[in-house]
Amino acid sequence: MNIMIIGGTSGMGLALAKHYLSLDHTVAVCGRDLSKLATSFLQSAPSKLQTYQFDIANRADMETALQHFTENSLRSLDLLVVTAGTYFNSRTQPLDAAATLALLRTNVSGLHHAFELASKQMLHQGFGHLVAISSIAGLLKDYPSASAYSATKRAVLANCDCYRKALAPFEIAVTAVVPGYINTEKLRQINNGDASHKPFLMSEARALQHIVSAIERRQSVRVFPWQMRYIVALLNFLPLHRLWLKRR
Ligand SMILES: NC(=O)c1ccc[n+]([C@@H]2O[C@H](COP(=O)([O-])OP(=O)(O)OC[C@H]3O[C@@H](n4cnc5c(N)ncnc54)[C@H](OP(=O)(O)O)[C@@H]3O)[C@@H](O)[C@H]2O)c1
């Protein structure tokens, strides 16, 4: 398969890139800062790995990268995975105008541009699969300490829904991945180096299994860990959920 991962320079995106490269797929790893990629990784599969540096908010740069990867539509794009997303610890970093704009540009309009451009290519070739990473936060009716992030992840779910309905007649699948806390370097970094207090924290390796399995099954929505699905359902009904969430 030819796979593009936007947000592949670290965390879950990089884990996915390594997984697909190990299966001999051709992978385009994209992000704003390619210097984050270790030389050993870059040299691990030189004939199968391509890298593109762009900000997902910049539609023109993303289009150039996509055209290069698909050799102007001569090569297929089988799978697009958008893991690019911005999040921060809202208890230590206040939400200001710059942070709000970054959330909207990356998590919402960036994803929309990526789906729009990739689906054009997939409609041209007649098949394909679009995948985006939302969050359990996007399932919560309210997330008192991170309502802006939560709203952008709800938008990810809505975007996936729209594209799924529009592309269903053309055999193009759309998967929304909805994880709880994953013990990535970024999550640790915004929690002073230790995210172990997060409820139902999942390892990167286990989260990778979930994402890969959801993609293989062309599942519409995959929520994990399963405990979070029930907790969110409960919290959405309980008036006390604000207190519980404030403590996280
Ligand atoms: N970890 C969790 O607990 C958790 C839980 C639920 C949902 N999620 C979601 O899962 C996704 C991955 O999270 P992670 O923990 O793996 O974080 P991460 O390591 O920070 O990964 C984010 C990736 O997106 C890229 N990126 C960020 N902004 C970008 C932009 N404007 N343009 C292009 N690329 C951009 C980053 O690379 P560059 O810096 O090189 O641009 C990086 O490769 C995010 O969407 C996050 O919201 C995470």
The ligand as a Tripos MOL2 file, in Angstrom:
@<TRIPOS>MOLECULE
LIG
   48    52     1     0     0
SMALL
NO_CHARGES

@<TRIPOS>ATOM
      1 N1         -1.6730   10.9000   23.5020 N.am      1 LIG1
      2 C1         -2.9160   10.9130   23.9300 C.2       1 LIG1
      3 O1         -3.2370   10.6580   25.1190 O.2       1 LIG1
      4 C2         -4.0330   11.2080   22.9730 C.ar      1 LIG1
      5 C3         -5.3710   10.9150   23.3600 C.ar      1 LIG1
      6 C4         -6.3960   11.1800   22.4890 C.ar      1 LIG1
      7 C5         -6.1420   11.7300   21.2370 C.ar      1 LIG1
      8 N2         -4.8440   12.0160   20.8860 N.ar      1 LIG1
      9 C6         -4.6190   12.5750   19.5570 C.3       1 LIG1
     10 O2         -3.7130   11.7280   18.8880 O.3       1 LIG1
     11 C7         -2.9150   12.4900   17.9830 C.3       1 LIG1
     12 C8         -1.4370   12.1710   18.2050 C.3       1 LIG1
     13 O3         -1.1030   12.4720   19.5450 O.3       1 LIG1
     14 P1          0.3610   12.1550   20.1150 P.3       1 LIG1
     15 O4          0.2220   12.0170   21.5830 O.co2     1 LIG1
     16 O5          0.9700   11.0770   19.3070 O.co2     1 LIG1
     17 O6          1.0560   13.5700   19.8720 O.3       1 LIG1
     18 P2          2.4010   14.0510   19.1210 P.3       1 LIG1
     19 O7          3.5320   13.1230   19.4120 O.co2     1 LIG1
     20 O8          2.5500   15.4880   19.4470 O.co2     1 LIG1
     21 O9          2.0240   13.8710   17.5830 O.3       1 LIG1
     22 C9          1.4330   14.8790   16.8430 C.3       1 LIG1
     23 C10         2.0110   14.8310   15.4580 C.3       1 LIG1
     24 O10         1.3390   15.8200   14.6710 O.3       1 LIG1
     25 C11         2.3050   16.6640   14.0740 C.3       1 LIG1
     26 N3          1.7280   17.9910   13.9800 N.ar      1 LIG1
     27 C12         1.2710   18.7690   14.9940 C.ar      1 LIG1
     28 N4          0.8190   19.9210   14.5070 N.ar      1 LIG1
     29 C13         0.9930   19.8680   13.1600 C.ar      1 LIG1
     30 C14         0.7290   20.7690   12.0920 C.ar      1 LIG1
     31 N5          0.2020   21.9910   12.3130 N.pl3     1 LIG1
     32 N6          1.0300   20.3810   10.8340 N.ar      1 LIG1
     33 C15         1.5820   19.1740   10.5920 C.ar      1 LIG1
     34 N7          1.8580   18.2810   11.5510 N.ar      1 LIG1
     35 C16         1.5660   18.6380   12.8240 C.ar      1 LIG1
     36 C17         3.5410   16.6020   14.9720 C.3       1 LIG1
     37 O11         4.7360   16.7920   14.2500 O.3       1 LIG1
     38 P3          5.5160   18.1850   14.0340 P.3       1 LIG1
     39 O12         5.7570   18.7610   15.4000 O.co2     1 LIG1
     40 O13         6.7430   17.7460   13.3070 O.co2     1 LIG1
     41 O14         4.6120   19.0320   13.2030 O.co2     1 LIG1
     42 C18         3.4930   15.1430   15.3920 C.3       1 LIG1
     43 O15         4.0830   14.3260   14.4070 O.3       1 LIG1
     44 C19        -3.2870   13.9530   18.2260 C.3       1 LIG1
     45 O16        -4.2290   14.3300   17.2480 O.3       1 LIG1
     46 C20        -3.9460   13.9480   19.5980 C.3       1 LIG1
     47 O17        -4.8780   14.9810   19.7480 O.3       1 LIG1
     48 C21        -3.8010   11.7680   21.7150 C.ar      1 LIG1
@<TRIPOS>BOND
     1     1     2 1
     2     2     3 2
     3     2     4 1
     4     4     5 ar
     5     4    48 ar
     6     5     6 ar
     7     6     7 ar
     8     7     8 ar
     9     8     9 1
    10     8    48 ar
    11     9    10 1
    12     9    46 1
    13    10    11 1
    14    11    12 1
    15    11    44 1
    16    12    13 1
    17    13    14 1
    18    14    15 2
    19    14    16 1
    20    14    17 1
    21    17    18 1
    22    18    19 2
    23    18    20 1
    24    18    21 1
    25    21    22 1
    26    22    23 1
    27    23    24 1
    28    23    42 1
    29    24    25 1
    30    25    26 1
    31    25    36 1
    32    26    27 ar
    33    26    35 ar
    34    27    28 ar
    35    28    29 ar
    36    29    30 ar
    37    29    35 ar
    38    30    31 1
    39    30    32 ar
    40    32    33 ar
    41    33    34 ar
    42    34    35 ar
    43    36    37 1
    44    36    42 1
    45    37    38 1
    46    38    39 2
    47    38    40 1
    48    38    41 1
    49    42    43 1
    50    44    45 1
    51    44    46 1
    52    46    47 1
@<TRIPOS>SUBSTRUCTURE
     1 LIG1         1 GROUP 0 **** ****
